[in-house]
Amino acid sequence: MAENNVGNIIPNNVRNDLVSTLQFEVEKLDYSKLKAGEDNQSAQSGGTMYLDLTRMHNTLIINGRKMIDDDNDQEEKESLIDKTMEEVDESLNLLYELDYGNKCENYHPYLKKVFKKIFQYAGAKVPNESIIQELITNCNQAGYEATLCTPGLFLALQEFGLTAMGFDRTIHIDCHDPNSVALKIDMKTPLYEQYEGGKVGKKIGSLPASLEFKLKSQENKVEYIDGKLSLTLPKELEQDKDLLAKIIEWFKELFGIEVKGPVIEHSFNNAGVDKPKTEIKEVAIEAHQAHQVDGA
């Protein structure tokens, strides 16, 4: 493009018209790509989850219930997460002081108690300990969430006069069986024009993305199944072939897959057995489609 100005790409009358989707439906995938790195001590110890959990009052939904006490008559609804952490703190006190002094090396015993109480408050089945441990390590900004906001995607956008700033997220967890949970993470990232010199212009819309999969546990082993990752682009951005190629390259790099076409459904056979098969499909969605997690 001649100018690094997204205003020349997207007419005003279509800037918020989100109608095109890049969608991958995954049967088998290297799910380690979704997990926090084994060398990430904060995530592996549960420290990242501890910090993230205190910010999940309005973003964590379990079996359809937000973590806000709706029975509380106070003007400001009580956070069930805060309430739970305070209750657990009574039996495992000084956690904050230990953390502040960098002496707390394992948050898992504490967070297991917190997670069990949170699921009970939501009226859900309590996942078994193997699944809870998997959530503590990975259901945070170092793990599952990082899949939807990787630097590679943002760098691809910046090359075409766009920048992404901040994001809104919602984490759905459904549990109707202690040995199985369904997760869906919705993330909406605001997109802005960006000009030479790094100056940020007006907001042009949002970039919605979602990641969903199930965790199943058997004999203390946790398996990831039924994965799907989708990314929604403004229509006119989807028509920019150079930008589209960059975004597809981001998917390939992130998951090690071969993809074709702007709107695809990608099915994977068992790793190392057969090559993946890719089909180009038309995908119709609503710009403000409600997201519902099916029961595990």
C-alpha positions as CSV (number, residue, x, y, z in Angstrom):
1,M,0.0,0.0,0.0
2,A,1.2,3.5,-0.8
3,E,0.4,5.0,2.6
4,N,0.4,3.6,6.1
5,N,-3.1,4.9,6.8
6,V,-5.9,2.5,7.4
7,G,-8.4,5.3,6.6
8,N,-7.6,4.7,2.9
9,I,-8.5,1.0,3.3
10,I,-11.7,1.0,5.2
11,P,-14.6,3.3,4.2
12,N,-16.4,4.8,7.2
13,N,-19.7,3.1,6.4
14,V,-18.3,-0.4,6.8
15,R,-15.8,0.0,9.6
16,N,-17.9,-1.7,12.2
17,D,-19.3,-4.3,9.8
18,L,-17.8,-7.5,11.2
19,V,-19.0,-10.3,8.9
20,S,-16.0,-12.4,8.0
21,T,-14.5,-15.1,10.1
22,L,-11.3,-17.1,10.0
23,Q,-12.3,-20.3,11.8
24,F,-10.3,-23.4,12.6
25,E,-12.1,-26.4,13.9
26,V,-9.5,-28.7,15.4
27,E,-10.0,-32.4,16.2
28,K,-6.4,-33.1,17.1
29,L,-3.8,-30.4,17.9
30,D,-0.6,-29.9,19.8
31,Y,-2.4,-28.5,22.8
32,S,0.9,-27.7,24.4
33,K,0.7,-24.6,22.3
34,L,-2.1,-23.4,24.5
35,K,-0.3,-24.0,27.8
36,A,2.0,-21.8,29.8
37,G,5.6,-22.6,29.2
38,E,7.2,-25.1,31.5
39,D,10.0,-22.6,32.2
40,N,7.4,-20.0,33.4
41,Q,7.8,-20.4,37.1
42,S,5.1,-17.9,38.0
43,A,2.5,-19.9,36.0
44,Q,3.8,-23.3,37.1
45,S,3.7,-22.3,40.8
46,G,0.1,-20.9,40.4
47,G,1.3,-17.3,41.0
48,T,0.0,-16.0,37.7
49,M,-3.4,-17.6,38.4
50,Y,-3.5,-16.1,41.9
51,L,-2.9,-12.6,40.5
52,D,-5.4,-13.1,37.6
53,L,-8.1,-14.5,39.8
54,T,-8.4,-11.3,41.8
55,R,-9.3,-9.5,38.5
56,M,-11.9,-12.0,37.3
57,H,-15.0,-10.8,39.1
58,N,-16.9,-9.8,36.0
59,T,-15.1,-12.0,33.5
60,L,-15.3,-15.6,34.9
61,I,-18.6,-17.4,34.3
62,I,-19.2,-20.9,35.6
63,N,-22.2,-22.9,34.4
64,G,-23.7,-19.6,33.2
65,R,-23.2,-17.7,36.6
66,K,-21.0,-14.7,37.0
67,M,-18.8,-14.6,40.1
68,I,-20.9,-11.8,41.7
69,D,-23.3,-12.5,44.6
70,D,-26.7,-11.6,43.2
71,D,-28.3,-12.3,46.5
72,N,-26.4,-9.5,48.1
73,D,-28.6,-6.4,48.6
74,Q,-25.7,-4.0,48.8
75,E,-25.4,-1.4,46.0
76,E,-22.1,-2.9,45.0
77,K,-22.5,-6.7,44.5
78,E,-20.1,-8.8,46.4
79,S,-17.5,-10.7,44.4
80,L,-17.7,-14.4,45.1
81,I,-14.0,-14.7,44.2
82,D,-13.1,-12.1,46.9
83,K,-15.4,-13.8,49.4
84,T,-13.9,-17.2,48.6
85,M,-10.3,-16.0,48.9
86,E,-11.0,-14.4,52.2
87,E,-12.6,-17.6,53.6
88,V,-9.6,-19.6,52.4
89,D,-7.2,-17.0,53.8
90,E,-8.5,-17.7,57.2
91,S,-7.1,-21.2,57.1
92,L,-4.1,-20.4,55.0
93,N,-3.1,-17.0,56.3
94,L,-0.1,-14.8,55.5
95,L,-0.2,-15.8,51.8
96,Y,0.1,-12.2,50.6
97,E,3.0,-11.6,53.0
98,L,4.7,-14.7,51.7
99,D,4.2,-13.6,48.1
100,Y,5.3,-10.1,48.8
101,G,8.6,-11.4,50.2
102,N,9.0,-13.8,47.2
103,K,8.9,-16.8,49.6
104,C,5.7,-18.5,48.3
105,E,6.8,-21.1,45.8
106,N,3.6,-23.0,45.5
107,Y,0.1,-21.5,45.3
108,H,-1.6,-24.8,44.3
109,P,-2.8,-25.9,47.7
110,Y,-4.4,-22.5,48.3
111,L,-5.9,-22.2,44.9
112,K,-7.3,-25.7,44.8
113,K,-9.4,-24.7,47.9
114,V,-10.5,-21.5,46.2
115,F,-11.5,-23.2,42.9
116,K,-13.5,-25.9,44.7
117,K,-15.5,-23.2,46.6
118,I,-16.0,-21.1,43.5
119,F,-17.5,-24.1,41.6
120,Q,-19.7,-24.9,44.6
121,Y,-21.0,-21.3,44.7
122,A,-21.9,-21.5,41.0
123,G,-23.9,-24.7,41.6
124,A,-21.6,-26.6,39.3
125,K,-19.9,-30.0,39.8
126,V,-16.5,-29.6,41.3
127,P,-13.8,-30.8,38.8
128,N,-11.4,-33.4,40.0
129,E,-8.0,-32.3,41.3
130,S,-6.2,-33.1,38.0
131,I,-8.4,-30.7,36.1
132,I,-8.3,-28.1,38.8
133,Q,-4.5,-28.2,38.7
134,E,-4.5,-27.8,34.9
135,L,-6.8,-24.7,35.3
136,I,-4.6,-23.2,37.9
137,T,-1.5,-23.5,35.7
138,N,-3.0,-22.5,32.4
139,C,-6.3,-20.7,32.6
140,N,-4.6,-17.3,32.8
141,Q,-2.7,-14.7,30.8
142,A,0.4,-17.0,30.6
143,G,-1.6,-19.9,29.1
144,Y,-4.9,-20.0,27.3
145,E,-5.4,-16.3,27.1
146,A,-2.0,-15.7,25.5
147,T,-3.2,-17.7,22.5
148,L,-5.6,-15.0,21.6
149,C,-3.3,-12.0,22.0
150,T,0.1,-13.1,20.8
151,P,2.7,-10.5,19.6
152,G,2.7,-12.1,16.2
153,L,-0.9,-11.1,15.5
154,F,-0.3,-7.5,16.7
155,L,2.9,-7.2,14.6
156,A,0.9,-8.3,11.5
157,L,-1.7,-5.6,12.2
158,Q,0.9,-2.9,12.7
159,E,2.5,-3.5,9.3
160,F,-0.8,-2.4,7.8
161,G,-1.4,0.8,9.8
162,L,-3.4,-0.8,12.6
163,T,-2.7,-1.2,16.3
164,A,-4.5,-3.2,19.0
165,M,-4.8,-1.7,22.5
166,G,-6.1,-3.5,25.5
167,F,-8.8,-6.2,25.4
168,D,-12.0,-7.4,27.0
169,R,-12.3,-11.0,27.9
170,T,-14.8,-13.5,29.2
171,I,-13.9,-17.0,30.4
172,H,-16.7,-19.5,30.4
173,I,-16.3,-22.8,32.3
174,D,-19.0,-25.4,32.4
175,C,-18.7,-28.5,34.6
176,H,-21.5,-31.1,34.8
177,D,-19.1,-34.0,35.5
178,P,-16.1,-33.9,37.8
179,N,-14.0,-35.6,35.1
180,S,-14.9,-33.2,32.3
181,V,-15.1,-29.4,31.8
182,A,-15.8,-27.3,28.8
183,L,-14.0,-24.0,28.4
184,K,-14.6,-21.0,26.1
185,I,-12.5,-17.8,26.2
186,D,-14.0,-14.8,24.3
187,M,-11.7,-11.9,23.7
188,K,-12.5,-8.6,22.0
189,T,-9.5,-6.4,21.1
190,P,-10.1,-2.7,20.1
191,L,-8.5,-1.8,16.8
192,Y,-7.2,1.7,16.1
193,E,-5.6,3.5,13.2
194,Q,-1.8,3.9,13.6
195,Y,0.2,6.5,11.7
196,E,3.9,6.9,11.1
197,G,5.8,7.8,14.3
198,G,3.4,5.6,16.3
199,K,0.6,8.1,16.6
200,V,-2.7,6.4,17.4
201,G,-5.7,7.5,15.5
202,K,-9.4,6.8,15.8
203,K,-10.9,3.5,16.8
204,I,-12.2,1.5,13.8
205,G,-13.8,-1.4,15.6
206,S,-12.9,-4.5,17.5
207,L,-11.2,-7.8,16.7
208,P,-13.2,-10.6,18.4
209,A,-11.6,-14.0,18.9
210,S,-12.6,-17.1,20.7
211,L,-10.9,-20.3,21.9
212,E,-12.9,-23.3,23.1
213,F,-12.0,-26.9,24.0
214,K,-12.8,-29.5,26.6
215,L,-10.6,-31.1,29.4
216,K,-11.2,-34.7,30.2
217,S,-9.5,-36.6,33.0
218,Q,-9.0,-40.3,33.4
219,E,-6.6,-42.0,35.8
220,N,-5.1,-38.6,36.8
221,K,-4.2,-37.7,33.2
222,V,-5.9,-34.6,31.5
223,E,-6.7,-34.8,27.8
224,Y,-7.5,-31.8,25.6
225,I,-10.2,-32.4,23.0
226,D,-12.7,-30.7,20.7
227,G,-10.7,-27.6,20.2
228,K,-11.7,-24.6,18.0
229,L,-10.1,-21.2,17.5
230,S,-11.8,-18.4,15.6
231,L,-10.9,-14.9,14.7
232,T,-13.3,-12.4,13.2
233,L,-12.1,-9.6,10.9
234,P,-13.8,-6.5,9.5
235,K,-14.9,-7.2,6.0
236,E,-12.7,-4.8,4.3
237,L,-9.6,-6.0,6.2
238,E,-10.4,-9.6,5.1
239,Q,-10.4,-8.4,1.5
240,D,-6.8,-7.0,1.9
241,K,-4.9,-10.0,0.6
242,D,-1.5,-8.9,2.0
243,L,-2.9,-8.5,5.6
244,L,-4.9,-11.7,5.3
245,A,-1.7,-13.6,4.3
246,K,0.1,-12.2,7.3
247,I,-2.7,-13.3,9.7
248,I,-2.8,-16.8,8.1
249,E,1.0,-17.0,8.6
250,W,0.4,-16.1,12.2
251,F,-1.9,-19.1,12.6
252,K,0.5,-21.4,10.8
253,E,3.4,-20.2,13.0
254,L,1.4,-20.5,16.2
255,F,0.0,-24.0,15.7
256,G,2.3,-25.5,13.0
257,I,-0.5,-26.0,10.5
258,E,-1.0,-25.6,6.8
259,V,-4.0,-23.5,5.9
260,K,-5.5,-22.1,2.7
261,G,-8.1,-19.5,2.0
262,P,-9.6,-16.6,3.9
263,V,-12.4,-18.5,5.6
264,I,-11.5,-22.1,6.5
265,E,-12.5,-25.1,8.6
266,H,-9.4,-27.1,9.5
267,S,-9.7,-30.7,10.7
268,F,-6.8,-32.6,12.2
269,N,-6.2,-36.3,12.3
270,N,-4.0,-37.9,14.9
271,A,-0.6,-36.1,14.9
272,G,1.9,-37.8,12.7
273,V,-0.5,-40.1,11.0
274,D,-2.1,-38.2,8.2
275,K,-1.7,-34.8,6.8
276,P,-4.4,-32.3,7.9
277,K,-7.2,-31.7,5.5
278,T,-8.4,-28.2,4.8
279,E,-11.7,-27.0,3.3
280,I,-12.7,-23.5,2.4
281,K,-16.2,-22.7,3.7
282,E,-18.4,-19.7,3.9
283,V,-19.0,-18.8,7.6
284,A,-22.0,-16.6,8.5
285,I,-21.9,-14.9,11.9
286,E,-23.6,-12.1,13.8
287,A,-21.4,-9.2,14.8
288,H,-22.7,-9.4,18.4
289,Q,-23.4,-13.1,18.5
290,A,-23.9,-14.4,22.1
291,H,-21.5,-17.1,23.1
292,Q,-22.8,-20.2,25.0
293,V,-20.6,-23.0,26.2
294,D,-22.1,-26.4,25.8
295,G,-21.9,-28.7,28.7
296,A,-18.9,-31.0,28.9
